């Protein structure tokens, strides 16, 4: 696999983003954002060519993206539904 090829990271990010459509819940979206950001960093020449460091950059970018998504789109206070009546109560 071409670890240091920028478009491989971008395509992987879009494929993981498409997987998010199948499995909703912001599980894979952080990974997709991390892959695209890593691809951008590789494309502009900031990221190193070492596969281990690229995976580390991908992991850190994914974690930051996941926390940002959790902060902006996560569970909010008061969002929990409290049931005060049972369907079997007449």
N, C-alpha and C positions, 0 to 999 in steps of 0.2 A: 504494500500500500504506500502511496506517496504521502508520507506524513508532512512533508514540507511543500506540498502543492496546495496553493490557496483555494482553488476551486473545488478540490475534494472536500475540504472542510465546509464550504458554502453549500454544496450539494447535500452533504451529510446533514447539515442543519435543516435544510428544507425537507429532507426525507423524515427526519425526526419530528419536525413540525407537522408534517402530514400524518404521522402516527398519533399526534396529539388530537387530531380530529376524530380518529377512531376511538381513542381512549381519553375522554375528556377528564378534566380535573386538574389541569396545570401540572401534571406529573412530568411530561416530556418537554414541555415548552421551555423550561429552564435549560435543559440540555441542548435544545435547538438554538436558543439564543447564544449559549456558550460556544457552540460549534461555529455559528456565523461570525461571532466576534473573533474567535481564534482564526478563522479564515481571513478576516479583514486584517488582523495583525500580521499574519503570514504574508498576505498580499502586499502590504505597504512596507514590509521588511523589518518590522519591530521584533517579531517572535524569533527565537533561536531555531536552528535546524535540528536539534536533538529531539528524537521522539519522546523521550521521558519528560523533557521540559515542555514540549507541546501538550502532552497529556495533562501536565500540571496546570498549565495556563488554561486549558479547556475546563478542568475541574474547578478552578477558582472562578472563572467567568460564569460557569454554570451555577455555582453556589451563590454568587452575587446576584445573578438573574433570578434564581429561585427565591431568594430573600426579598428582592424587589417586587416580584410577582405576588408573593405572600403578603407583603405590606400593602400593595395597591388593590389586589383582587381577592385576598384571603377572607377568612371568616371574620365578620365584624360582630361587635357586641350587639346583643339584641336580635341577632339573626336566627337564633334557635327557636323553633316552633314548639310551643308548650300546649299540649293537648289538655283541655279541661273537661272534655266530654268523650265518653267511649261510644263506639258505634253500637254496642250491645245495650246501652242504657236506653230505656224507653220513657 
